[in-house]
Amino acid sequence: MRKLSFVITMALILILLCVSCRASEKISVPEGELDIKTAVLERLLSYVVHDTQSDPNSDAVPSTSKQMDFAKILAQECRRIGLSDVQLSPHGIITATLPSNIDAALPVIGLIAHMDTAPDASGKGVVARLHENYDGQDIILNSGTVISPNEFPALRNYIGQTIITASGDTLLGADDKAGIAIILTAMEYFIRNPDIPRGKIRIAFTPDEEIGRGTANFDVAAFGADFAFTIDGGHLGELQFENFNAARAVFEITGNKPIAFHLTDSPFGAEPFDADFDMSFDNRAGNFADNFDAYIFLQPIKDEDAEYLLYDILNDEFIEEMKRRAALTNWGNPSRWFGIEGELTKEKIIKSFNEKYKGKKRWGDLF
């Protein structure tokens, strides 16, 4: 919903980039009124049904063929609405042009969004739900999923508006199909209104952003933009000028499982591993009070037998640190990160995961 509203700001930004002079060239597409909000909504709802999940374990480019399938659909849409120089690269990158319709030499503006959705949750069989005239209460979805303003206070900013969610069984995919919907609607708006003077605008839709490969094969010179903006999240009217950078490391460890980082204090006693990790919650984990600090984010370990979270760091210090960071960053109740209700405690986390992994190999040994 936040991205849905952002199209109005986006259109205004684009209009302000134009100069007040008569257009010297016209694009030969029929003029007509365009309901921006309806167009964005319809596009988004049509896009999210396409599964475009990327795969970090794939060496293919794009990492999944379904991204290329969606890219072909978008390329066709670009041509249908009247964009020129529409190209789909072998790497799954779409580029297109909205030509200038004035004689003045203006900077070329680029608008970019990504097609893939995160590998953390399924993107197959997405069913979008519209919560019209949102009343500020909990949003109840399938599988016991609850989106609560108590945990996400920003929801209260949108009372009376339309919230778009998935069913609760999948992710929605608005990241970043909402961005694609915004860009193509803005382009269609200009094409339908050729009397609005504008400079040249380039657009691009990329794959594999969620797995850190979005720009791996992006030809910046060929794109030819003097300034470019990624339409991907953010608050209404917000313009970010810095980016987040991250790297991912995968360790293959030979030894007994489960694994914990503090081997000497591990609940498995002296069970050895052919590796020695000490990645406890110390200064390397960063201080979110300063957004420029680096930090380590630990993800689950998976194998053919079971899934284990690295909970040797589960101590009182860890609990207090989570609460402190949540307070500093306005993230709401940190309990939601562990799927539990109420105050975050070590005992609740242990109980939650014992229930989740009941019957799994040796999970009960952890505690």
Secondary structure by P-SEA (a helix, b strand, c coil): cccccaaaaaaaaaaaaccccccccccccbbbbbaaaaaaaaaaaaaaacccccccccccccccaaaaaaaaaaaaaaaaaccccccccccbbbbbbbcccccccccbbbbbbbccccccccccbbbbbbbcccccccccccccccccccccccccccccbbbbbcccccccccccaaaaaaaaaaaaaaaacccccccbbbbbbbccccccccccccccccccccbbbbcccccccccccbbbbbbbbbbbbcccccccccccccccccccccccccccccccccccccccbbbbbbbbbbcccccccccccccaaaaaaaaaaaaaaccccccccccccccccaaaaaaaaaaaacccccccccc
